[in-house]
Amino acid sequence: MTTESYTRRPPLETREWEKVVEVAYEGPTGSLTLIDGKGITLPKLTTSGPGAYRVRVHLRGRDLVYQAPYPPDGAVELLIMVFPGEWREPTVHR
């Protein structure tokens, strides 16, 4: 899992990904953190403090998990981008 924080909306890239979905997040405290599969807390993702954000999640490799009895670490790749943005319905880009 890779996380990225932006101060403005980053360009949309769908070509290399199986799924790309974007959702709204309201950060009342200005602190959004994630914990990876190993229990490690990742850096704070809300760069602009309290307020409205968009969270864009990119996914690839999910099919490999279902095809292999013991998929290798890193078989599923996630890229999570967080940036300031208005509330909108979830958007499926791919």
Phi and psi restraints in degrees (range 20) as a CNS / XPLOR table:
assign (resid 1 and name C) (resid 2 and name N)
       (resid 2 and name CA) (resid 2 and name C) 1.0 -118.0 20.0 2
assign (resid 2 and name N) (resid 2 and name CA)
       (resid 2 and name C) (resid 3 and name N) 1.0 136.0 20.0 2
assign (resid 2 and name C) (resid 3 and name N)
       (resid 3 and name CA) (resid 3 and name C) 1.0 -119.8 20.0 2
assign (resid 3 and name N) (resid 3 and name CA)
       (resid 3 and name C) (resid 4 and name N) 1.0 145.2 20.0 2
assign (resid 3 and name C) (resid 4 and name N)
       (resid 4 and name CA) (resid 4 and name C) 1.0 -139.0 20.0 2
assign (resid 4 and name N) (resid 4 and name CA)
       (resid 4 and name C) (resid 5 and name N) 1.0 139.1 20.0 2
assign (resid 4 and name C) (resid 5 and name N)
       (resid 5 and name CA) (resid 5 and name C) 1.0 -114.1 20.0 2
assign (resid 5 and name N) (resid 5 and name CA)
       (resid 5 and name C) (resid 6 and name N) 1.0 141.1 20.0 2
assign (resid 5 and name C) (resid 6 and name N)
       (resid 6 and name CA) (resid 6 and name C) 1.0 -131.6 20.0 2
assign (resid 6 and name N) (resid 6 and name CA)
       (resid 6 and name C) (resid 7 and name N) 1.0 153.3 20.0 2
assign (resid 6 and name C) (resid 7 and name N)
       (resid 7 and name CA) (resid 7 and name C) 1.0 -90.4 20.0 2
assign (resid 7 and name N) (resid 7 and name CA)
       (resid 7 and name C) (resid 8 and name N) 1.0 -10.4 20.0 2
assign (resid 7 and name C) (resid 8 and name N)
       (resid 8 and name CA) (resid 8 and name C) 1.0 -149.3 20.0 2
assign (resid 8 and name N) (resid 8 and name CA)
       (resid 8 and name C) (resid 9 and name N) 1.0 168.9 20.0 2
assign (resid 8 and name C) (resid 9 and name N)
       (resid 9 and name CA) (resid 9 and name C) 1.0 -60.2 20.0 2
assign (resid 9 and name N) (resid 9 and name CA)
       (resid 9 and name C) (resid 10 and name N) 1.0 123.8 20.0 2
assign (resid 9 and name C) (resid 10 and name N)
       (resid 10 and name CA) (resid 10 and name C) 1.0 -80.9 20.0 2
assign (resid 10 and name N) (resid 10 and name CA)
       (resid 10 and name C) (resid 11 and name N) 1.0 161.1 20.0 2
assign (resid 10 and name C) (resid 11 and name N)
       (resid 11 and name CA) (resid 11 and name C) 1.0 -59.5 20.0 2
assign (resid 11 and name N) (resid 11 and name CA)
       (resid 11 and name C) (resid 12 and name N) 1.0 148.6 20.0 2
assign (resid 11 and name C) (resid 12 and name N)
       (resid 12 and name CA) (resid 12 and name C) 1.0 -87.6 20.0 2
assign (resid 12 and name N) (resid 12 and name CA)
       (resid 12 and name C) (resid 13 and name N) 1.0 126.6 20.0 2
assign (resid 12 and name C) (resid 13 and name N)
       (resid 13 and name CA) (resid 13 and name C) 1.0 -126.1 20.0 2
assign (resid 13 and name N) (resid 13 and name CA)
       (resid 13 and name C) (resid 14 and name N) 1.0 117.8 20.0 2
assign (resid 13 and name C) (resid 14 and name N)
       (resid 14 and name CA) (resid 14 and name C) 1.0 -117.3 20.0 2
assign (resid 14 and name N) (resid 14 and name CA)
       (resid 14 and name C) (resid 15 and name N) 1.0 -16.5 20.0 2
assign (resid 14 and name C) (resid 15 and name N)
       (resid 15 and name CA) (resid 15 and name C) 1.0 -55.8 20.0 2
assign (resid 15 and name N) (resid 15 and name CA)
       (resid 15 and name C) (resid 16 and name N) 1.0 -42.3 20.0 2
assign (resid 15 and name C) (resid 16 and name N)
       (resid 16 and name CA) (resid 16 and name C) 1.0 -90.4 20.0 2
assign (resid 16 and name N) (resid 16 and name CA)
       (resid 16 and name C) (resid 17 and name N) 1.0 3.1 20.0 2
assign (resid 16 and name C) (resid 17 and name N)
       (resid 17 and name CA) (resid 17 and name C) 1.0 -118.7 20.0 2
assign (resid 17 and name N) (resid 17 and name CA)
       (resid 17 and name C) (resid 18 and name N) 1.0 147.2 20.0 2
assign (resid 17 and name C) (resid 18 and name N)
       (resid 18 and name CA) (resid 18 and name C) 1.0 -76.9 20.0 2
assign (resid 18 and name N) (resid 18 and name CA)
       (resid 18 and name C) (resid 19 and name N) 1.0 -40.5 20.0 2
assign (resid 18 and name C) (resid 19 and name N)
       (resid 19 and name CA) (resid 19 and name C) 1.0 -135.3 20.0 2
assign (resid 19 and name N) (resid 19 and name CA)
       (resid 19 and name C) (resid 20 and name N) 1.0 140.6 20.0 2
assign (resid 19 and name C) (resid 20 and name N)
       (resid 20 and name CA) (resid 20 and name C) 1.0 -140.0 20.0 2
assign (resid 20 and name N) (resid 20 and name CA)
       (resid 20 and name C) (resid 21 and name N) 1.0 118.6 20.0 2
assign (resid 20 and name C) (resid 21 and name N)
       (resid 21 and name CA) (resid 21 and name C) 1.0 -131.4 20.0 2
assign (resid 21 and name N) (resid 21 and name CA)
       (resid 21 and name C) (resid 22 and name N) 1.0 143.6 20.0 2
assign (resid 21 and name C) (resid 22 and name N)
       (resid 22 and name CA) (resid 22 and name C) 1.0 -127.1 20.0 2
assign (resid 22 and name N) (resid 22 and name CA)
       (resid 22 and name C) (resid 23 and name N) 1.0 133.0 20.0 2
assign (resid 22 and name C) (resid 23 and name N)
       (resid 23 and name CA) (resid 23 and name C) 1.0 -131.7 20.0 2
assign (resid 23 and name N) (resid 23 and name CA)
       (resid 23 and name C) (resid 24 and name N) 1.0 162.8 20.0 2
assign (resid 23 and name C) (resid 24 and name N)
       (resid 24 and name CA) (resid 24 and name C) 1.0 -87.8 20.0 2
assign (resid 24 and name N) (resid 24 and name CA)
       (resid 24 and name C) (resid 25 and name N) 1.0 150.2 20.0 2
assign (resid 24 and name C) (resid 25 and name N)
       (resid 25 and name CA) (resid 25 and name C) 1.0 -143.0 20.0 2
assign (resid 25 and name N) (resid 25 and name CA)
       (resid 25 and name C) (resid 26 and name N) 1.0 127.9 20.0 2
assign (resid 25 and name C) (resid 26 and name N)
       (resid 26 and name CA) (resid 26 and name C) 1.0 -100.6 20.0 2
assign (resid 26 and name N) (resid 26 and name CA)
       (resid 26 and name C) (resid 27 and name N) 1.0 117.2 20.0 2
assign (resid 26 and name C) (resid 27 and name N)
       (resid 27 and name CA) (resid 27 and name C) 1.0 -103.1 20.0 2
assign (resid 27 and name N) (resid 27 and name CA)
       (resid 27 and name C) (resid 28 and name N) 1.0 87.5 20.0 2
assign (resid 27 and name C) (resid 28 and name N)
       (resid 28 and name CA) (resid 28 and name C) 1.0 -65.4 20.0 2
assign (resid 28 and name N) (resid 28 and name CA)
       (resid 28 and name C) (resid 29 and name N) 1.0 -28.7 20.0 2
assign (resid 28 and name C) (resid 29 and name N)
       (resid 29 and name CA) (resid 29 and name C) 1.0 -100.8 20.0 2
assign (resid 29 and name N) (resid 29 and name CA)
       (resid 29 and name C) (resid 30 and name N) 1.0 -10.7 20.0 2
assign (resid 29 and name C) (resid 30 and name N)
       (resid 30 and name CA) (resid 30 and name C) 1.0 78.0 20.0 2
assign (resid 30 and name N) (resid 30 and name CA)
       (resid 30 and name C) (resid 31 and name N) 1.0 18.8 20.0 2
assign (resid 30 and name C) (resid 31 and name N)
       (resid 31 and name CA) (resid 31 and name C) 1.0 -132.2 20.0 2
assign (resid 31 and name N) (resid 31 and name CA)
       (resid 31 and name C) (resid 32 and name N) 1.0 105.8 20.0 2
assign (resid 31 and name C) (resid 32 and name N)
       (resid 32 and name CA) (resid 32 and name C) 1.0 -118.2 20.0 2
assign (resid 32 and name N) (resid 32 and name CA)
       (resid 32 and name C) (resid 33 and name N) 1.0 119.1 20.0 2
assign (resid 32 and name C) (resid 33 and name N)
       (resid 33 and name CA) (resid 33 and name C) 1.0 -128.7 20.0 2
assign (resid 33 and name N) (resid 33 and name CA)
       (resid 33 and name C) (resid 34 and name N) 1.0 154.5 20.0 2
assign (resid 33 and name C) (resid 34 and name N)
       (resid 34 and name CA) (resid 34 and name C) 1.0 -122.0 20.0 2
assign (resid 34 and name N) (resid 34 and name CA)
       (resid 34 and name C) (resid 35 and name N) 1.0 155.2 20.0 2
assign (resid 34 and name C) (resid 35 and name N)
       (resid 35 and name CA) (resid 35 and name C) 1.0 -117.2 20.0 2
assign (resid 35 and name N) (resid 35 and name CA)
       (resid 35 and name C) (resid 36 and name N) 1.0 127.3 20.0 2
assign (resid 35 and name C) (resid 36 and name N)
       (resid 36 and name CA) (resid 36 and name C) 1.0 -77.5 20.0 2
assign (resid 36 and name N) (resid 36 and name CA)
       (resid 36 and name C) (resid 37 and name N) 1.0 178.7 20.0 2
assign (resid 36 and name C) (resid 37 and name N)
       (resid 37 and name CA) (resid 37 and name C) 1.0 -63.0 20.0 2
assign (resid 37 and name N) (resid 37 and name CA)
       (resid 37 and name C) (resid 38 and name N) 1.0 -15.8 20.0 2
assign (resid 37 and name C) (resid 38 and name N)
       (resid 38 and name CA) (resid 38 and name C) 1.0 -98.5 20.0 2
assign (resid 38 and name N) (resid 38 and name CA)
       (resid 38 and name C) (resid 39 and name N) 1.0 5.3 20.0 2
assign (resid 38 and name C) (resid 39 and name N)
       (resid 39 and name CA) (resid 39 and name C) 1.0 85.2 20.0 2
assign (resid 39 and name N) (resid 39 and name CA)
       (resid 39 and name C) (resid 40 and name N) 1.0 10.6 20.0 2
assign (resid 39 and name C) (resid 40 and name N)
       (resid 40 and name CA) (resid 40 and name C) 1.0 -88.0 20.0 2
assign (resid 40 and name N) (resid 40 and name CA)
       (resid 40 and name C) (resid 41 and name N) 1.0 127.2 20.0 2
assign (resid 40 and name C) (resid 41 and name N)
       (resid 41 and name CA) (resid 41 and name C) 1.0 -77.5 20.0 2
assign (resid 41 and name N) (resid 41 and name CA)
       (resid 41 and name C) (resid 42 and name N) 1.0 124.8 20.0 2
assign (resid 41 and name C) (resid 42 and name N)
       (resid 42 and name CA) (resid 42 and name C) 1.0 -85.0 20.0 2
assign (resid 42 and name N) (resid 42 and name CA)
       (resid 42 and name C) (resid 43 and name N) 1.0 162.1 20.0 2
assign (resid 42 and name C) (resid 43 and name N)
       (resid 43 and name CA) (resid 43 and name C) 1.0 -58.8 20.0 2
assign (resid 43 and name N) (resid 43 and name CA)
       (resid 43 and name C) (resid 44 and name N) 1.0 153.6 20.0 2
assign (resid 43 and name C) (resid 44 and name N)
       (resid 44 and name CA) (resid 44 and name C) 1.0 -53.9 20.0 2
assign (resid 44 and name N) (resid 44 and name CA)
       (resid 44 and name C) (resid 45 and name N) 1.0 137.1 20.0 2
assign (resid 44 and name C) (resid 45 and name N)
       (resid 45 and name CA) (resid 45 and name C) 1.0 -103.9 20.0 2
assign (resid 45 and name N) (resid 45 and name CA)
       (resid 45 and name C) (resid 46 and name N) 1.0 -11.5 20.0 2
assign (resid 45 and name C) (resid 46 and name N)
       (resid 46 and name CA) (resid 46 and name C) 1.0 -95.5 20.0 2
assign (resid 46 and name N) (resid 46 and name CA)
       (resid 46 and name C) (resid 47 and name N) 1.0 98.2 20.0 2
assign (resid 46 and name C) (resid 47 and name N)
       (resid 47 and name CA) (resid 47 and name C) 1.0 -77.3 20.0 2
assign (resid 47 and name N) (resid 47 and name CA)
       (resid 47 and name C) (resid 48 and name N) 1.0 -20.9 20.0 2
assign (resid 47 and name C) (resid 48 and name N)
       (resid 48 and name CA) (resid 48 and name C) 1.0 -108.2 20.0 2
assign (resid 48 and name N) (resid 48 and name CA)
       (resid 48 and name C) (resid 49 and name N) 1.0 19.0 20.0 2
assign (resid 48 and name C) (resid 49 and name N)
       (resid 49 and name CA) (resid 49 and name C) 1.0 75.1 20.0 2
assign (resid 49 and name N) (resid 49 and name CA)
       (resid 49 and name C) (resid 50 and name N) 1.0 -159.6 20.0 2
assign (resid 49 and name C) (resid 50 and name N)
       (resid 50 and name CA) (resid 50 and name C) 1.0 -60.4 20.0 2
assign (resid 50 and name N) (resid 50 and name CA)
       (resid 50 and name C) (resid 51 and name N) 1.0 148.3 20.0 2
assign (resid 50 and name C) (resid 51 and name N)
       (resid 51 and name CA) (resid 51 and name C) 1.0 141.5 20.0 2
assign (resid 51 and name N) (resid 51 and name CA)
       (resid 51 and name C) (resid 52 and name N) 1.0 -167.6 20.0 2
assign (resid 51 and name C) (resid 52 and name N)
       (resid 52 and name CA) (resid 52 and name C) 1.0 -89.1 20.0 2
assign (resid 52 and name N) (resid 52 and name CA)
       (resid 52 and name C) (resid 53 and name N) 1.0 138.4 20.0 2
assign (resid 52 and name C) (resid 53 and name N)
       (resid 53 and name CA) (resid 53 and name C) 1.0 -134.5 20.0 2
assign (resid 53 and name N) (resid 53 and name CA)
       (resid 53 and name C) (resid 54 and name N) 1.0 162.9 20.0 2
assign (resid 53 and name C) (resid 54 and name N)
       (resid 54 and name CA) (resid 54 and name C) 1.0 -114.0 20.0 2
assign (resid 54 and name N) (resid 54 and name CA)
       (resid 54 and name C) (resid 55 and name N) 1.0 140.2 20.0 2
assign (resid 54 and name C) (resid 55 and name N)
       (resid 55 and name CA) (resid 55 and name C) 1.0 -119.3 20.0 2
assign (resid 55 and name N) (resid 55 and name CA)
       (resid 55 and name C) (resid 56 and name N) 1.0 116.3 20.0 2
assign (resid 55 and name C) (resid 56 and name N)
       (resid 56 and name CA) (resid 56 and name C) 1.0 -107.6 20.0 2
assign (resid 56 and name N) (resid 56 and name CA)
       (resid 56 and name C) (resid 57 and name N) 1.0 122.9 20.0 2
assign (resid 56 and name C) (resid 57 and name N)
       (resid 57 and name CA) (resid 57 and name C) 1.0 -113.4 20.0 2
assign (resid 57 and name N) (resid 57 and name CA)
       (resid 57 and name C) (resid 58 and name N) 1.0 125.2 20.0 2
assign (resid 57 and name C) (resid 58 and name N)
       (resid 58 and name CA) (resid 58 and name C) 1.0 -107.8 20.0 2
assign (resid 58 and name N) (resid 58 and name CA)
       (resid 58 and name C) (resid 59 and name N) 1.0 139.4 20.0 2
assign (resid 58 and name C) (resid 59 and name N)
       (resid 59 and name CA) (resid 59 and name C) 1.0 -137.3 20.0 2
assign (resid 59 and name N) (resid 59 and name CA)
       (resid 59 and name C) (resid 60 and name N) 1.0 139.4 20.0 2
assign (resid 59 and name C) (resid 60 and name N)
       (resid 60 and name CA) (resid 60 and name C) 1.0 -151.6 20.0 2
assign (resid 60 and name N) (resid 60 and name CA)
       (resid 60 and name C) (resid 61 and name N) 1.0 152.6 20.0 2
assign (resid 60 and name C) (resid 61 and name N)
       (resid 61 and name CA) (resid 61 and name C) 1.0 94.7 20.0 2
assign (resid 61 and name N) (resid 61 and name CA)
       (resid 61 and name C) (resid 62 and name N) 1.0 1.1 20.0 2
assign (resid 61 and name C) (resid 62 and name N)
       (resid 62 and name CA) (resid 62 and name C) 1.0 -62.7 20.0 2
assign (resid 62 and name N) (resid 62 and name CA)
       (resid 62 and name C) (resid 63 and name N) 1.0 -37.3 20.0 2
assign (resid 62 and name C) (resid 63 and name N)
       (resid 63 and name CA) (resid 63 and name C) 1.0 -61.9 20.0 2
assign (resid 63 and name N) (resid 63 and name CA)
       (resid 63 and name C) (resid 64 and name N) 1.0 -34.6 20.0 2
assign (resid 63 and name C) (resid 64 and name N)
       (resid 64 and name CA) (resid 64 and name C) 1.0 -61.5 20.0 2
assign (resid 64 and name N) (resid 64 and name CA)
       (resid 64 and name C) (resid 65 and name N) 1.0 -34.6 20.0 2
assign (resid 64 and name C) (resid 65 and name N)
       (resid 65 and name CA) (resid 65 and name C) 1.0 -63.6 20.0 2
assign (resid 65 and name N) (resid 65 and name CA)
       (resid 65 and name C) (resid 66 and name N) 1.0 -38.3 20.0 2
assign (resid 65 and name C) (resid 66 and name N)
       (resid 66 and name CA) (resid 66 and name C) 1.0 -79.1 20.0 2
assign (resid 66 and name N) (resid 66 and name CA)
       (resid 66 and name C) (resid 67 and name N) 1.0 -21.5 20.0 2
assign (resid 66 and name C) (resid 67 and name N)
       (resid 67 and name CA) (resid 67 and name C) 1.0 -88.4 20.0 2
assign (resid 67 and name N) (resid 67 and name CA)
       (resid 67 and name C) (resid 68 and name N) 1.0 -28.2 20.0 2
assign (resid 67 and name C) (resid 68 and name N)
       (resid 68 and name CA) (resid 68 and name C) 1.0 -107.2 20.0 2
assign (resid 68 and name N) (resid 68 and name CA)
       (resid 68 and name C) (resid 69 and name N) 1.0 135.5 20.0 2
assign (resid 68 and name C) (resid 69 and name N)
       (resid 69 and name CA) (resid 69 and name C) 1.0 -64.2 20.0 2
assign (resid 69 and name N) (resid 69 and name CA)
       (resid 69 and name C) (resid 70 and name N) 1.0 -34.5 20.0 2
assign (resid 69 and name C) (resid 70 and name N)
       (resid 70 and name CA) (resid 70 and name C) 1.0 -131.9 20.0 2
assign (resid 70 and name N) (resid 70 and name CA)
       (resid 70 and name C) (resid 71 and name N) 1.0 81.0 20.0 2
assign (resid 70 and name C) (resid 71 and name N)
       (resid 71 and name CA) (resid 71 and name C) 1.0 -62.9 20.0 2
assign (resid 71 and name N) (resid 71 and name CA)
       (resid 71 and name C) (resid 72 and name N) 1.0 146.8 20.0 2
assign (resid 71 and name C) (resid 72 and name N)
       (resid 72 and name CA) (resid 72 and name C) 1.0 -69.0 20.0 2
assign (resid 72 and name N) (resid 72 and name CA)
       (resid 72 and name C) (resid 73 and name N) 1.0 154.8 20.0 2
assign (resid 72 and name C) (resid 73 and name N)
       (resid 73 and name CA) (resid 73 and name C) 1.0 -55.7 20.0 2
assign (resid 73 and name N) (resid 73 and name CA)
       (resid 73 and name C) (resid 74 and name N) 1.0 139.4 20.0 2
assign (resid 73 and name C) (resid 74 and name N)
       (resid 74 and name CA) (resid 74 and name C) 1.0 84.6 20.0 2
assign (resid 74 and name N) (resid 74 and name CA)
       (resid 74 and name C) (resid 75 and name N) 1.0 4.7 20.0 2
assign (resid 74 and name C) (resid 75 and name N)
       (resid 75 and name CA) (resid 75 and name C) 1.0 -61.6 20.0 2
assign (resid 75 and name N) (resid 75 and name CA)
       (resid 75 and name C) (resid 76 and name N) 1.0 -39.3 20.0 2
assign (resid 75 and name C) (resid 76 and name N)
       (resid 76 and name CA) (resid 76 and name C) 1.0 -98.7 20.0 2
assign (resid 76 and name N) (resid 76 and name CA)
       (resid 76 and name C) (resid 77 and name N) 1.0 126.7 20.0 2
assign (resid 76 and name C) (resid 77 and name N)
       (resid 77 and name CA) (resid 77 and name C) 1.0 -110.8 20.0 2
assign (resid 77 and name N) (resid 77 and name CA)
       (resid 77 and name C) (resid 78 and name N) 1.0 134.0 20.0 2
assign (resid 77 and name C) (resid 78 and name N)
       (resid 78 and name CA) (resid 78 and name C) 1.0 -123.6 20.0 2
assign (resid 78 and name N) (resid 78 and name CA)
       (resid 78 and name C) (resid 79 and name N) 1.0 135.6 20.0 2
assign (resid 78 and name C) (resid 79 and name N)
       (resid 79 and name CA) (resid 79 and name C) 1.0 -122.4 20.0 2
assign (resid 79 and name N) (resid 79 and name CA)
       (resid 79 and name C) (resid 80 and name N) 1.0 120.3 20.0 2
assign (resid 79 and name C) (resid 80 and name N)
       (resid 80 and name CA) (resid 80 and name C) 1.0 -115.2 20.0 2
assign (resid 80 and name N) (resid 80 and name CA)
       (resid 80 and name C) (resid 81 and name N) 1.0 118.9 20.0 2
assign (resid 80 and name C) (resid 81 and name N)
       (resid 81 and name CA) (resid 81 and name C) 1.0 -110.9 20.0 2
assign (resid 81 and name N) (resid 81 and name CA)
       (resid 81 and name C) (resid 82 and name N) 1.0 134.0 20.0 2
assign (resid 81 and name C) (resid 82 and name N)
       (resid 82 and name CA) (resid 82 and name C) 1.0 -125.1 20.0 2
assign (resid 82 and name N) (resid 82 and name CA)
       (resid 82 and name C) (resid 83 and name N) 1.0 132.8 20.0 2
assign (resid 82 and name C) (resid 83 and name N)
       (resid 83 and name CA) (resid 83 and name C) 1.0 -153.1 20.0 2
assign (resid 83 and name N) (resid 83 and name CA)
       (resid 83 and name C) (resid 84 and name N) 1.0 154.2 20.0 2
assign (resid 83 and name C) (resid 84 and name N)
       (resid 84 and name CA) (resid 84 and name C) 1.0 -61.6 20.0 2
assign (resid 84 and name N) (resid 84 and name CA)
       (resid 84 and name C) (resid 85 and name N) 1.0 141.1 20.0 2
assign (resid 84 and name C) (resid 85 and name N)
       (resid 85 and name CA) (resid 85 and name C) 1.0 -174.0 20.0 2
assign (resid 85 and name N) (resid 85 and name CA)
       (resid 85 and name C) (resid 86 and name N) 1.0 159.4 20.0 2
assign (resid 85 and name C) (resid 86 and name N)
       (resid 86 and name CA) (resid 86 and name C) 1.0 -71.3 20.0 2
assign (resid 86 and name N) (resid 86 and name CA)
       (resid 86 and name C) (resid 87 and name N) 1.0 156.3 20.0 2
assign (resid 86 and name C) (resid 87 and name N)
       (resid 87 and name CA) (resid 87 and name C) 1.0 -68.9 20.0 2
assign (resid 87 and name N) (resid 87 and name CA)
       (resid 87 and name C) (resid 88 and name N) 1.0 132.1 20.0 2
assign (resid 87 and name C) (resid 88 and name N)
       (resid 88 and name CA) (resid 88 and name C) 1.0 -147.4 20.0 2
assign (resid 88 and name N) (resid 88 and name CA)
       (resid 88 and name C) (resid 89 and name N) 1.0 163.2 20.0 2
assign (resid 88 and name C) (resid 89 and name N)
       (resid 89 and name CA) (resid 89 and name C) 1.0 -59.8 20.0 2
assign (resid 89 and name N) (resid 89 and name CA)
       (resid 89 and name C) (resid 90 and name N) 1.0 155.9 20.0 2
assign (resid 89 and name C) (resid 90 and name N)
       (resid 90 and name CA) (resid 90 and name C) 1.0 -57.0 20.0 2
assign (resid 90 and name N) (resid 90 and name CA)
       (resid 90 and name C) (resid 91 and name N) 1.0 144.6 20.0 2
assign (resid 90 and name C) (resid 91 and name N)
       (resid 91 and name CA) (resid 91 and name C) 1.0 -121.4 20.0 2
assign (resid 91 and name N) (resid 91 and name CA)
       (resid 91 and name C) (resid 92 and name N) 1.0 126.6 20.0 2
assign (resid 91 and name C) (resid 92 and name N)
       (resid 92 and name CA) (resid 92 and name C) 1.0 -97.7 20.0 2
assign (resid 92 and name N) (resid 92 and name CA)
       (resid 92 and name C) (resid 93 and name N) 1.0 110.2 20.0 2
assign (resid 92 and name C) (resid 93 and name N)
       (resid 93 and name CA) (resid 93 and name C) 1.0 -84.3 20.0 2
assign (resid 93 and name N) (resid 93 and name CA)
       (resid 93 and name C) (resid 94 and name N) 1.0 -28.2 20.0 2
